[in-house]
């Protein structure tokens, strides 16, 4: 992987991790265009996912500090309830990660048809959440956290947006926009880190030399920085977009890209 390829893919990851258009789907499309192999793509994926986690921590640092402050008061308070909801939301994705990881990886390697179909599903979810007008709830309940967690678990499929699925599901359940975007981005931190640790384990088993084959430290650094900077911008932008309820434009984008991903390989 050349440094300019890493720059492009890092920008894609940083933007699409938060915008509801599927980072995994766009990375799969980008990797396919650049002809990247599984090993170097895995190494790069770990780096840029860690970068986006750091960008979340930078943008939502006040909320994270509040959560840990309330947690270490060792009382049942708002922060503790919030953390419990995050833990509940992690249950479905943990089950998928531990028991179906190999199956998910097979899907990732099955070509761009799955990506295109899942992008179309993302578009449908976003459209439904835009037109649905459920009663607005003040707080996210543990049950809603679990259902949103199921949406996050299903979004391991390439092309099914993690932020799009969780935010759209929360909106359809009637949760307030202002609280939902923040919850969606905070709940994703533990699963992304867990996924990165599993990938690091796979890289350790294949050996450092094999894991780094085809990708230079410069390319990794460029991709990491690009993902971090763009992640900061996209995270802040997406929170404002959700508050204004403008997700329909992303539904149109996902529909167009999904359709193109399905059709173009047969046309060209």
Secondary structure, DSSP 8 states (H G I E B T S, - for coil): --HHHHHHHHHHHHHHTTTTT-HHHHHHHHHHHHT--HHHHHHHHHHHHHHHHHHHHHHTHHHHHHHHHHHTTTS--HHHHHHHHHHHHHHHHHHHHHHSHHHHHHHHTT-HHHHHHHHHHHHHHHHHHHH-----BSS--HHHHHHHHHHHHHTTSTTS-HHHHHHHHHHHHTB-HHHHHHHHHHHHHHHHHHHHHHHHHHHHHH-HHHHTTT--HHHHHHHHHHHHHHHHHHHHHHHHHHHHT-THHHHHHHHHHHHHHHHHHHH-
